[in-house]
């Protein structure tokens, strides 16, 4: 199936020209205005958009902005079409996210190359995304696939007011199994169990995905609590019935699983992340009660305890209720609550509180008072008797009341990182790194991206996460769990794309796992990124690692890229190539040979100044040269043949279009002429291919 290319341009002539160039290789869709183009993007999801800048109603910049506003994950490559020559417009488009520019008048070869290259990159990215949806070891859906399905099912059940059930299963004492029976045997067990789980839940309309390591996650729609729990009992019993020997288990002589689950009708009263946390707690409850069992629902928190979740969707939980953006908590309230929590053991002033909310705005203390009143009201949704006592004035300044227990996931994460860095035992360090990586699933306060002090905190947590990620990747590589490294790197490379450790272990895991072609593609992607971001270079160990890839000669490619940089005419942005007669003859020879390959026409032309007064010829030749520069295309070439003649090469044109070009040059030259004694003549002949 051909890739779709959408052309948005108000000029029918431009659309027809571009369509004629691209229709053989791509499915071309067209729109004559911005609003129609946006509708077609949503309908067809094209692989590439060619977008004109200057259009009536909505210009190209506005079209791209609206596409980005409608979809925060908008990733379709956009190439702007323009006749604008100023660098400011080009910079504006690139800053907005456009991948390239195509200048008018069109050059067929340049258009084909640019469209081909950007669609090739798009295909690579899509392929990476497809690969990332299945677990490399077990063949069942992976964590990323689960993330997508969870959101779809959660929203559907919420809309339909039906029950949504989820469970997490963990293989008991699996680390002991790996340590004593070997990781190859452990991998075989994971594959065997995964196949069993899928065979049990699929007939019930459920899905199972590998959640990470030895954990599996299950999703069911329209299954009430008792039915979902019954299915998971069947799953637990099925694993037990396999009778896979495990003499090092402390709960049985064979492999078993512990399961935690929960069923709910989704509503505004609880967020998706809060629901998952409750499922996770049920799993820990099952493991704490002796393992090899299913625990469903039950009370989550004891009275007097509050949990704050900042590393995913923001939420605050008590034993009876919850508060989050989903329950109507406004942004200012979240910011103030976050400030009180992260600074609950620190001293701060009233000025600090005001600045955290309103930055450098003029002081209006009643605004601060209003947000505090709103926060206290929001906390009442926790449905605990002491809700209004959680925030109290101390010396006239509001603080969090430390008399009440408050667990903050971001602080637990930092504590794990600190223990990991201090751990002397490598196995303990690896276990802590794994725990940290599993805890940090998205990002710190990802709902708020425009507050400086929150962004600084987010960057701090990202640095901590990368430390844990590096230890985790090293440990997984030593255990030869290459599929886990590949899956984790695919997931995180979208955010930490320039992380040298991540890219190194991703390439190494692909090579070790026998996926050399994927390794070559990723290495070439890294090379292209360095070429795009001038000054960036690949590390020596990544370059050294690339030598292990058969069919890839990185030194040669790097040398070639350097040669390419040297050959690139960086000073010329548009217009034809002006050359001397010797160079013109060489270009002629190249074009005549190319005719055999591409079956296109190329014309040799001559333009002559006709003037009776010889003294005026030099001035008129200068005028004609300027006219040529302004009216020929990139890819055309010309040379001065004599005192009153220029020779031109027009590649990829037919006789009719060649005459149009020459007539355009003649008209432009005559329009500025005030001397009736001066005129020009022209002629063109096709170049014969050299066979």
KENUVEX-509784 format. One record per residue (C-alpha): residue number from 1; residue in one letter; x, y, z. Coordinates in steps of 0.25 Angstrom, whole numbers, padded with zeros to 4 digits. Layout:
BEGIN
NUM/a/X/Y/Z
...
% end
This chain:
BEGIN
1/x/0000/0000/0000
2/x/0005/0014/-0004
3/x/0008/0024/0007
4/x/-0001/0036/0007
5/x/0004/0050/0004
6/x/-0005/0062/0007
7/x/-0003/0074/-0001
8/x/-0010/0087/0005
9/x/-0008/0099/-0005
10/x/-0018/0109/-0010
11/x/-0011/0109/-0024
12/x/-0017/0099/-0034
13/x/-0005/0100/-0042
14/x/0004/0096/-0030
15/x/-0005/0084/-0027
16/x/-0005/0079/-0041
17/x/0010/0080/-0042
18/x/0013/0073/-0029
19/x/0003/0062/-0032
20/x/0009/0059/-0045
21/x/0023/0058/-0038
22/x/0018/0049/-0027
23/x/0006/0041/-0031
24/x/0014/0029/-0037
25/x/0020/0026/-0023
26/x/0010/0031/-0013
27/x/-0005/0033/-0011
28/x/-0007/0048/-0012
29/x/-0018/0055/-0005
30/x/-0021/0070/-0007
31/x/-0027/0082/-0001
32/x/-0029/0096/-0006
33/x/-0030/0103/0008
34/x/-0025/0101/0023
35/x/-0038/0096/0029
36/x/-0041/0086/0018
37/x/-0026/0081/0020
38/x/-0028/0079/0035
39/x/-0041/0071/0033
40/x/-0033/0062/0023
41/x/-0022/0060/0033
42/x/-0031/0055/0043
43/x/-0038/0046/0033
44/x/-0026/0040/0026
45/x/-0015/0041/0036
46/x/-0004/0044/0024
47/x/0010/0040/0025
48/x/0015/0054/0021
49/x/0008/0068/0019
50/x/0013/0078/0008
51/x/0008/0091/0013
52/x/0007/0104/0006
53/x/0011/0116/0015
54/x/0003/0127/0008
55/x/-0012/0124/0007
56/x/-0024/0132/0009
57/x/-0032/0131/0021
58/x/-0022/0122/0029
59/x/-0008/0122/0026
60/x/0002/0110/0027
61/x/0007/0114/0040
62/x/-0007/0115/0046
63/x/-0011/0101/0040
64/x/0001/0095/0047
65/x/-0001/0102/0060
66/x/-0016/0097/0060
67/x/-0012/0083/0057
68/x/-0002/0083/0069
69/x/-0013/0089/0078
70/x/-0023/0078/0074
71/x/-0013/0067/0077
72/x/-0002/0069/0086
73/x/0005/0056/0081
74/x/0004/0061/0066
75/x/0016/0055/0059
76/x/0013/0055/0044
77/x/0025/0062/0037
78/x/0022/0075/0031
79/x/0029/0081/0019
80/x/0026/0096/0016
81/x/0024/0100/0002
82/x/0028/0115/0000
83/x/0033/0125/-0010
84/x/0038/0133/0002
85/x/0053/0135/0002
86/x/0055/0142/0016
87/x/0062/0134/0027
88/x/0052/0139/0037
89/x/0040/0131/0031
90/x/0049/0119/0030
91/x/0053/0120/0044
92/x/0039/0122/0049
93/x/0034/0109/0041
94/x/0046/0100/0047
95/x/0043/0105/0061
96/x/0029/0101/0060
97/x/0033/0087/0056
98/x/0033/0087/0041
99/x/0044/0077/0036
100/x/0048/0084/0023
101/x/0045/0094/0013
102/x/0042/0093/-0002
103/x/0044/0106/-0010
104/x/0036/0110/-0022
105/x/0037/0109/-0034
106/x/0038/0094/-0032
107/x/0050/0085/-0035
108/x/0045/0071/-0037
109/x/0057/0064/-0033
110/x/0059/0071/-0020
111/x/0044/0069/-0017
112/x/0045/0054/-0019
113/x/0058/0053/-0011
114/x/0052/0061/0001
115/x/0039/0054/0001
116/x/0046/0040/0000
117/x/0055/0043/0012
118/x/0045/0049/0021
119/x/0035/0037/0019
120/x/0047/0027/0021
121/x/0049/0033/0034
122/x/0034/0033/0037
123/x/0034/0018/0034
124/x/0046/0015/0043
125/x/0039/0022/0054
126/x/0026/0015/0052
127/x/0033/0002/0051
128/x/0040/0005/0064
129/x/0026/0008/0070
130/x/0020/-0005/0065
131/x/0032/-0013/0070
132/x/0031/-0007/0084
133/x/0016/-0012/0085
134/x/0020/-0027/0087
135/x/0029/-0033/0098
136/x/0041/-0038/0091
137/x/0043/-0051/0100
138/x/0028/-0056/0102
139/x/0021/-0050/0089
140/x/0010/-0045/0097
141/x/0006/-0030/0098
142/x/0016/-0022/0106
143/x/0015/-0010/0116
144/x/0014/0000/0105
145/x/0003/-0008/0099
146/x/-0004/-0009/0112
147/x/-0003/0006/0114
148/x/-0011/0009/0101
149/x/-0021/-0002/0104
150/x/-0023/0002/0118
151/x/-0027/0017/0114
152/x/-0036/0012/0103
153/x/-0044/0002/0112
154/x/-0044/0012/0124
155/x/-0050/0023/0115
156/x/-0060/0013/0109
157/x/-0065/0008/0122
158/x/-0066/0022/0128
159/x/-0074/0026/0116
160/x/-0083/0014/0116
161/x/-0084/0013/0132
162/x/-0079/-0001/0132
163/x/-0070/-0009/0141
164/x/-0055/-0009/0138
165/x/-0046/-0019/0145
166/x/-0031/-0020/0146
167/x/-0021/-0030/0152
168/x/-0006/-0031/0154
169/x/0000/-0045/0156
170/x/0015/-0047/0161
171/x/0022/-0060/0160
172/x/0026/-0063/0174
173/x/0041/-0064/0178
174/x/0045/-0063/0163
175/x/0058/-0057/0166
176/x/0062/-0069/0174
177/x/0057/-0078/0162
178/x/0067/-0070/0153
179/x/0078/-0071/0162
180/x/0077/-0086/0164
181/x/0072/-0091/0151
182/x/0078/-0081/0142
183/x/0073/-0069/0134
184/x/0071/-0077/0121
185/x/0062/-0087/0128
186/x/0055/-0074/0135
187/x/0053/-0069/0121
188/x/0046/-0082/0117
189/x/0037/-0082/0129
190/x/0033/-0067/0126
191/x/0029/-0071/0111
192/x/0022/-0084/0116
193/x/0014/-0076/0127
194/x/0011/-0065/0117
195/x/0005/-0074/0107
196/x/-0004/-0081/0118
197/x/-0009/-0067/0123
198/x/-0013/-0063/0109
199/x/-0020/-0076/0107
200/x/-0028/-0074/0119
201/x/-0032/-0060/0119
202/x/-0035/-0058/0104
203/x/-0047/-0066/0103
204/x/-0053/-0057/0114
205/x/-0050/-0045/0105
206/x/-0039/-0040/0114
207/x/-0024/-0037/0111
208/x/-0011/-0040/0118
209/x/0002/-0032/0116
210/x/0015/-0033/0122
211/x/0016/-0023/0132
212/x/0031/-0024/0134
213/x/0041/-0034/0139
214/x/0032/-0046/0145
215/x/0019/-0037/0146
216/x/0007/-0039/0137
217/x/-0005/-0029/0136
218/x/-0019/-0033/0132
219/x/-0031/-0024/0127
220/x/-0045/-0028/0126
221/x/-0057/-0020/0122
222/x/-0072/-0023/0127
223/x/-0067/-0033/0137
224/x/-0073/-0031/0151
225/x/-0064/-0032/0163
226/x/-0067/-0047/0166
227/x/-0066/-0051/0152
228/x/-0053/-0045/0150
229/x/-0047/-0050/0163
230/x/-0052/-0064/0158
231/x/-0045/-0063/0145
232/x/-0032/-0059/0153
233/x/-0034/-0071/0162
234/x/-0034/-0080/0150
235/x/-0021/-0073/0145
236/x/-0014/-0075/0159
237/x/-0019/-0090/0159
238/x/-0014/-0092/0144
239/x/0000/-0087/0148
240/x/0000/-0096/0160
241/x/-0005/-0108/0151
242/x/0007/-0107/0142
243/x/0016/-0112/0154
244/x/0028/-0105/0150
245/x/0039/-0110/0160
246/x/0044/-0099/0169
247/x/0051/-0105/0181
248/x/0055/-0091/0186
249/x/0041/-0085/0187
250/x/0037/-0082/0202
251/x/0022/-0085/0199
252/x/0022/-0097/0190
253/x/0031/-0107/0183
254/x/0027/-0102/0170
255/x/0025/-0088/0163
256/x/0013/-0080/0168
257/x/0007/-0066/0166
258/x/0001/-0056/0175
259/x/-0010/-0047/0169
260/x/-0016/-0034/0173
261/x/-0028/-0028/0166
262/x/-0039/-0018/0167
263/x/-0053/-0015/0160
264/x/-0059/-0002/0158
265/x/-0069/0006/0150
266/x/-0060/0018/0145
267/x/-0064/0032/0149
268/x/-0059/0046/0153
269/x/-0058/0041/0167
270/x/-0045/0033/0165
271/x/-0034/0035/0154
272/x/-0028/0024/0146
273/x/-0015/0025/0153
274/x/-0021/0024/0167
275/x/-0029/0012/0162
276/x/-0016/0005/0157
277/x/-0009/0009/0171
278/x/-0021/0001/0178
279/x/-0018/-0011/0169
280/x/-0004/-0010/0172
281/x/-0007/-0010/0187
282/x/-0015/-0022/0186
283/x/-0004/-0029/0180
284/x/0005/-0026/0191
285/x/-0005/-0030/0201
286/x/-0006/-0044/0194
287/x/0009/-0045/0195
288/x/0009/-0041/0210
289/x/-0002/-0051/0213
290/x/0007/-0063/0209
291/x/0007/-0062/0193
292/x/0000/-0072/0184
293/x/-0013/-0065/0186
294/x/-0023/-0055/0180
295/x/-0027/-0043/0187
296/x/-0038/-0034/0182
297/x/-0042/-0020/0187
298/x/-0042/-0017/0202
299/x/-0039/-0005/0209
300/x/-0027/0003/0204
301/x/-0022/0012/0215
302/x/-0023/0013/0230
303/x/-0030/0025/0236
304/x/-0020/0036/0238
305/x/-0011/0033/0226
306/x/-0011/0041/0213
307/x/-0003/0037/0200
308/x/0001/0047/0190
309/x/0005/0043/0176
310/x/0013/0053/0168
311/x/0021/0043/0158
312/x/0009/0041/0150
313/x/-0005/0048/0149
314/x/-0005/0057/0162
315/x/-0015/0051/0172
316/x/-0016/0050/0187
317/x/-0023/0038/0194
318/x/-0029/0035/0208
319/x/-0036/0023/0213
320/x/-0049/0029/0208
321/x/-0047/0038/0197
322/x/-0038/0045/0187
323/x/-0034/0058/0181
324/x/-0028/0061/0167
325/x/-0030/0069/0154
326/x/-0040/0058/0150
327/x/-0049/0062/0162
328/x/-0048/0077/0159
329/x/-0036/0081/0166
330/x/-0031/0094/0159
331/x/-0017/0096/0155
332/x/-0014/0107/0165
333/x/-0019/0098/0176
334/x/-0009/0087/0171
335/x/0002/0096/0171
336/x/0000/0101/0185
337/x/-0002/0087/0190
338/x/0011/0083/0184
339/x/0018/0094/0190
340/x/0013/0091/0204
341/x/0016/0076/0202
342/x/0030/0077/0197
343/x/0034/0089/0207
344/x/0026/0083/0219
345/x/0039/0082/0227
346/x/0045/0095/0222
347/x/0043/0110/0226
348/x/0037/0119/0216
349/x/0031/0133/0216
350/x/0018/0138/0211
351/x/0025/0144/0200
352/x/0030/0130/0196
353/x/0016/0125/0196
354/x/0011/0137/0187
355/x/0023/0135/0177
356/x/0021/0120/0176
357/x/0007/0123/0171
358/x/0007/0136/0164
359/x/0022/0138/0161
360/x/0025/0153/0159
361/x/0011/0158/0159
362/x/0008/0170/0167
363/x/0004/0166/0181
364/x/-0010/0164/0184
365/x/-0011/0156/0197
366/x/-0026/0153/0195
367/x/-0023/0145/0183
368/x/-0014/0136/0192
369/x/-0025/0135/0202
370/x/-0035/0131/0192
371/x/-0026/0119/0187
372/x/-0024/0114/0201
373/x/-0039/0115/0204
374/x/-0041/0107/0191
375/x/-0030/0097/0195
376/x/-0037/0094/0208
377/x/-0050/0092/0201
378/x/-0044/0082/0191
379/x/-0037/0074/0203
380/x/-0051/0072/0208
381/x/-0053/0062/0197
382/x/-0043/0053/0204
383/x/-0055/0050/0213
384/x/-0047/0050/0226
385/x/-0051/0058/0239
386/x/-0038/0065/0240
387/x/-0038/0070/0225
388/x/-0038/0085/0229
389/x/-0027/0082/0239
390/x/-0017/0078/0228
391/x/-0013/0092/0225
392/x/-0011/0101/0237
393/x/-0006/0115/0240
394/x/0008/0115/0247
395/x/0012/0129/0251
396/x/0002/0135/0242
397/x/0007/0126/0230
398/x/0000/0114/0225
399/x/0008/0100/0226
400/x/0005/0086/0224
401/x/0001/0079/0237
402/x/0012/0069/0240
403/x/0003/0063/0251
404/x/-0003/0055/0240
405/x/0004/0044/0233
406/x/0007/0047/0218
407/x/0014/0037/0208
408/x/0019/0044/0196
409/x/0023/0035/0184
410/x/0034/0045/0179
411/x/0040/0044/0193
412/x/0040/0029/0193
413/x/0046/0030/0179
414/x/0058/0039/0184
415/x/0060/0030/0196
416/x/0061/0018/0187
417/x/0071/0025/0179
418/x/0080/0029/0191
419/x/0080/0015/0196
420/x/0084/0010/0182
421/x/0096/0020/0182
422/x/0100/0016/0196
423/x/0098/0001/0194
424/x/0112/-0007/0194
425/x/0106/-0020/0189
426/x/0103/-0020/0174
427/x/0091/-0029/0175
428/x/0085/-0020/0185
429/x/0088/-0008/0176
430/x/0082/-0015/0164
431/x/0069/-0018/0172
432/x/0067/-0004/0176
433/x/0070/0001/0162
434/x/0059/-0008/0157
435/x/0049/-0003/0168
436/x/0052/0012/0165
437/x/0050/0009/0150
438/x/0037/0002/0152
439/x/0032/0014/0161
440/x/0036/0025/0151
441/x/0026/0021/0140
442/x/0023/0035/0134
443/x/0029/0048/0140
444/x/0028/0057/0152
445/x/0015/0066/0151
446/x/0014/0064/0137
447/x/0001/0072/0137
448/x/0009/0085/0139
449/x/0020/0089/0130
450/x/0020/0105/0131
451/x/0024/0107/0145
452/x/0039/0109/0147
453/x/0041/0103/0161
454/x/0033/0091/0157
455/x/0041/0089/0144
456/x/0054/0090/0153
457/x/0048/0079/0162
458/x/0045/0070/0150
459/x/0059/0072/0144
460/x/0064/0067/0157
461/x/0056/0055/0157
462/x/0059/0052/0143
463/x/0074/0052/0147
464/x/0071/0042/0158
465/x/0063/0034/0149
466/x/0074/0033/0138
467/x/0084/0028/0149
468/x/0074/0017/0153
469/x/0072/0014/0138
470/x/0087/0012/0135
471/x/0089/0003/0147
472/x/0076/-0005/0142
473/x/0081/-0006/0128
474/x/0095/-0011/0133
475/x/0088/-0022/0142
476/x/0079/-0026/0131
477/x/0090/-0028/0121
478/x/0098/-0036/0131
479/x/0086/-0045/0133
480/x/0085/-0046/0118
481/x/0071/-0041/0118
482/x/0073/-0034/0105
483/x/0058/-0033/0102
484/x/0056/-0025/0115
485/x/0067/-0015/0111
486/x/0061/-0014/0097
487/x/0047/-0011/0102
488/x/0052/-0001/0113
489/x/0061/0007/0103
490/x/0050/0007/0092
491/x/0041/0013/0103
492/x/0050/0023/0108
493/x/0058/0027/0096
494/x/0046/0036/0092
495/x/0049/0045/0104
496/x/0064/0042/0107
497/x/0068/0041/0092
498/x/0082/0047/0094
499/x/0085/0039/0106
500/x/0099/0032/0103
501/x/0097/0020/0112
502/x/0083/0017/0107
503/x/0087/0017/0093
504/x/0099/0009/0096
505/x/0092/-0002/0103
506/x/0081/-0002/0093
507/x/0090/-0004/0082
508/x/0098/-0015/0090
509/x/0085/-0022/0094
510/x/0080/-0022/0079
511/x/0093/-0028/0075
512/x/0093/-0039/0086
513/x/0079/-0042/0083
514/x/0082/-0045/0068
515/x/0074/-0032/0063
516/x/0086/-0027/0055
517/x/0077/-0020/0045
518/x/0070/-0012/0055
519/x/0083/-0009/0062
520/x/0089/-0003/0048
521/x/0076/0005/0046
522/x/0077/0011/0060
523/x/0092/0014/0058
524/x/0089/0021/0045
525/x/0078/0029/0052
526/x/0088/0033/0062
527/x/0098/0037/0051
528/x/0087/0045/0044
529/x/0084/0052/0057
530/x/0098/0056/0059
531/x/0098/0061/0044
532/x/0085/0069/0047
533/x/0091/0075/0060
534/x/0104/0080/0056
535/x/0114/0079/0067
536/x/0108/0066/0073
537/x/0117/0054/0072
538/x/0115/0039/0075
539/x/0123/0034/0087
540/x/0136/0026/0084
541/x/0129/0013/0090
542/x/0117/0014/0082
543/x/0126/0016/0069
544/x/0134/0004/0074
545/x/0122/-0004/0076
546/x/0117/-0001/0062
547/x/0129/-0009/0057
548/x/0122/-0022/0062
549/x/0111/-0020/0052
550/x/0112/-0027/0039
551/x/0109/-0020/0027
552/x/0112/-0006/0033
553/x/0125/0002/0031
554/x/0123/0013/0041
555/x/0137/0019/0038
556/x/0134/0020/0023
557/x/0120/0026/0026
558/x/0126/0036/0035
559/x/0137/0040/0025
560/x/0126/0041/0015
561/x/0117/0050/0023
562/x/0130/0059/0025
563/x/0132/0059/0010
564/x/0117/0063/0008
565/x/0118/0074/0018
566/x/0130/0079/0010
567/x/0123/0078/-0003
568/x/0110/0085/0001
569/x/0109/0099/-0004
570/x/0104/0105/0009
571/x/0105/0119/0003
572/x/0094/0116/-0007
573/x/0080/0115/-0003
574/x/0072/0116/-0016
575/x/0074/0119/-0031
576/x/0082/0112/-0042
577/x/0097/0108/-0043
578/x/0106/0118/-0049
579/x/0118/0112/-0055
580/x/0130/0113/-0065
581/x/0130/0106/-0078
582/x/0138/0094/-0073
583/x/0129/0091/-0061
584/x/0117/0094/-0071
585/x/0122/0083/-0080
586/x/0124/0073/-0068
587/x/0110/0076/-0064
588/x/0105/0073/-0078
589/x/0112/0060/-0078
590/x/0106/0056/-0065
591/x/0092/0060/-0070
592/x/0093/0052/-0083
593/x/0097/0040/-0075
594/x/0086/0041/-0066
595/x/0076/0042/-0077
596/x/0078/0027/-0079
597/x/0074/0024/-0065
598/x/0062/0033/-0062
599/x/0056/0034/-0076
600/x/0054/0049/-0074
601/x/0057/0060/-0084
602/x/0068/0071/-0082
603/x/0069/0083/-0091
604/x/0082/0091/-0096
605/x/0078/0105/-0098
606/x/0084/0118/-0103
607/x/0080/0132/-0101
608/x/0086/0143/-0109
609/x/0086/0159/-0107
610/x/0083/0166/-0120
611/x/0088/0180/-0120
612/x/0094/0189/-0131
613/x/0102/0198/-0121
614/x/0113/0189/-0116
615/x/0116/0198/-0104
616/x/0102/0194/-0098
617/x/0104/0179/-0099
618/x/0112/0178/-0086
619/x/0102/0185/-0078
620/x/0091/0177/-0084
621/x/0098/0164/-0082
622/x/0099/0168/-0067
623/x/0084/0170/-0067
624/x/0081/0157/-0074
625/x/0090/0150/-0064
626/x/0082/0155/-0052
627/x/0069/0151/-0060
628/x/0074/0137/-0061
629/x/0077/0136/-0046
630/x/0063/0141/-0043
631/x/0056/0132/-0052
632/x/0063/0118/-0053
633/x/0062/0107/-0043
634/x/0071/0100/-0033
635/x/0077/0089/-0042
636/x/0078/0098/-0055
637/x/0091/0102/-0059
638/x/0097/0114/-0068
639/x/0110/0119/-0073
640/x/0114/0131/-0081
641/x/0118/0126/-0095
642/x/0122/0139/-0102
643/x/0121/0154/-0100
644/x/0106/0153/-0104
645/x/0102/0139/-0101
646/x/0098/0130/-0089
647/x/0097/0115/-0090
648/x/0087/0108/-0081
649/x/0084/0094/-0076
650/x/0069/0091/-0072
651/x/0068/0077/-0066
652/x/0055/0069/-0065
653/x/0046/0078/-0074
654/x/0039/0075/-0087
655/x/0040/0084/-0100
656/x/0027/0092/-0096
657/x/0032/0095/-0082
658/x/0046/0098/-0087
659/x/0039/0109/-0096
660/x/0031/0114/-0084
661/x/0044/0116/-0076
662/x/0051/0123/-0087
663/x/0039/0132/-0090
664/x/0038/0136/-0076
665/x/0053/0140/-0076
666/x/0050/0148/-0089
667/x/0038/0155/-0083
668/x/0045/0158/-0070
669/x/0057/0164/-0077
670/x/0048/0172/-0087
671/x/0039/0178/-0076
672/x/0051/0186/-0070
673/x/0056/0190/-0083
674/x/0055/0205/-0088
675/x/0064/0203/-0101
676/x/0056/0199/-0113
677/x/0069/0195/-0120
678/x/0072/0184/-0111
679/x/0065/0170/-0111
680/x/0068/0155/-0108
681/x/0067/0143/-0116
682/x/0067/0128/-0111
683/x/0067/0114/-0116
684/x/0066/0100/-0109
685/x/0070/0086/-0113
686/x/0069/0073/-0106
687/x/0081/0066/-0100
688/x/0084/0052/-0106
689/x/0086/0041/-0096
690/x/0100/0035/-0096
691/x/0099/0020/-0098
% end
